[in-house]
């Protein structure tokens, strides 16, 4: 299983970015029921949950991103997305996609840097 993020970069405060994560090395019947998530880790801090999406479309967001970020998935392409709007300097971090399948196996991407200068 491999998760590869893309879409990070430098954006001014108030701007938007869309992160993507491509899953490979698994069959659709493994991906489709999996719980997908985005986490982030700022320098010197722990890795925290940003958004989570279960197979039944139930979502869960960190309070700090509610109303600004949206997680979505495309099962046919085995893709995970994070639309980030109204970005703030405190959103600066490395963003990781995560997948937990129905067997409980936990996979991580390598991370993509998002920088919002103050």
C-alpha positions as CSV (number, residue, x, y, z in Angstrom):
1,X,0.0,0.0,0.0
2,X,1.3,3.4,-0.9
3,X,-0.2,6.9,-0.2
4,X,1.3,9.8,-2.1
5,X,0.3,13.4,-1.3
6,X,0.5,16.4,-3.6
7,X,-0.7,19.9,-3.8
8,X,1.1,21.6,-1.0
9,X,2.9,24.9,-1.3
10,X,3.2,28.4,-0.2
11,X,0.0,30.5,-0.2
12,X,-0.8,33.9,1.3
13,X,-3.2,34.2,4.2
14,X,-6.8,34.1,3.0
15,X,-5.9,31.9,0.0
16,X,-6.8,28.3,-0.9
17,X,-5.1,25.1,-1.6
18,X,-6.3,21.6,-2.6
19,X,-4.3,18.7,-1.3
20,X,-4.6,15.3,-3.1
21,X,-3.6,11.9,-2.0
22,X,-3.4,8.9,-4.3
23,X,-3.7,5.4,-2.9
24,X,-2.2,2.5,-4.7
25,X,-1.3,-1.1,-4.1
26,X,-4.8,-2.1,-2.9
27,X,-7.9,-3.3,-4.5
28,X,-11.1,-1.3,-4.5
29,X,-12.8,-3.5,-1.9
30,X,-10.1,-2.5,0.5
31,X,-10.1,1.2,-0.3
32,X,-13.8,1.8,-0.4
33,X,-14.8,0.9,3.2
34,X,-11.6,2.5,4.6
35,X,-11.6,5.5,6.9
36,X,-9.6,8.3,5.3
37,X,-8.1,11.2,7.1
38,X,-5.7,14.2,6.9
39,X,-3.4,15.0,9.8
40,X,-0.9,17.8,10.1
41,X,2.3,18.4,12.1
42,X,3.8,21.8,12.7
43,X,7.5,22.1,13.8
44,X,8.0,21.1,17.4
45,X,4.4,19.9,17.7
46,X,2.6,16.6,17.7
47,X,0.7,15.2,14.7
48,X,-2.9,16.2,14.9
49,X,-6.1,15.2,13.1
50,X,-7.4,17.7,10.7
51,X,-10.3,15.9,9.0
52,X,-11.6,12.4,8.8
53,X,-14.0,10.7,6.4
54,X,-15.6,7.3,7.0
55,X,-16.9,5.1,4.2
56,X,-20.4,6.1,5.0
57,X,-19.6,9.8,4.4
58,X,-19.5,10.7,8.1
59,X,-17.0,13.5,8.5
60,X,-15.1,14.8,11.5
61,X,-13.1,18.1,11.6
62,X,-10.7,19.7,14.0
63,X,-12.4,22.8,15.5
64,X,-9.7,25.0,14.1
65,X,-10.6,24.1,10.5
66,X,-14.4,23.7,10.6
67,X,-16.1,25.8,8.0
68,X,-12.8,26.3,6.1
69,X,-11.6,22.8,5.1
70,X,-13.4,20.0,3.4
71,X,-12.4,16.4,3.1
72,X,-13.6,14.3,0.2
73,X,-12.9,11.0,-1.6
74,X,-13.2,9.6,-5.1
75,X,-13.4,5.8,-4.7
76,X,-13.2,5.2,-8.4
77,X,-9.8,6.8,-8.5
78,X,-8.7,5.9,-5.0
79,X,-8.1,9.5,-4.2
80,X,-8.4,11.6,-1.0
81,X,-8.8,15.4,-1.1
82,X,-8.5,18.2,1.3
83,X,-9.9,21.6,0.1
84,X,-8.5,24.3,2.3
85,X,-9.9,27.8,2.1
86,X,-9.3,31.0,4.1
87,X,-5.9,29.7,5.1
88,X,-4.2,31.2,8.1
89,X,-0.5,31.3,9.2
90,X,-1.4,28.8,11.9
91,X,-2.3,26.3,9.2
92,X,1.4,26.0,8.3
93,X,2.4,22.4,8.7
94,X,3.3,19.2,7.0
95,X,0.0,17.5,6.0
96,X,-0.2,13.7,5.9
97,X,-2.9,11.6,4.5
98,X,-3.9,8.5,6.4
99,X,-6.0,5.4,5.7
100,X,-7.3,2.8,8.2
101,X,-8.8,-0.2,6.5
102,X,-11.4,-2.5,7.9
103,X,-8.7,-4.8,9.1
104,X,-7.3,-2.0,11.2
105,X,-4.2,-1.6,9.1
106,X,-3.0,2.0,9.3
107,X,-1.1,3.6,6.4
108,X,0.5,7.0,6.0
109,X,1.7,9.2,3.2
110,X,5.1,10.9,3.2
111,X,3.6,14.4,3.8
112,X,3.3,17.6,1.9
113,X,4.3,21.0,3.2
114,X,1.8,23.8,3.4
115,X,3.2,27.3,4.3
116,X,1.1,30.3,5.0
117,X,3.3,33.3,5.8
118,X,2.3,35.7,8.5
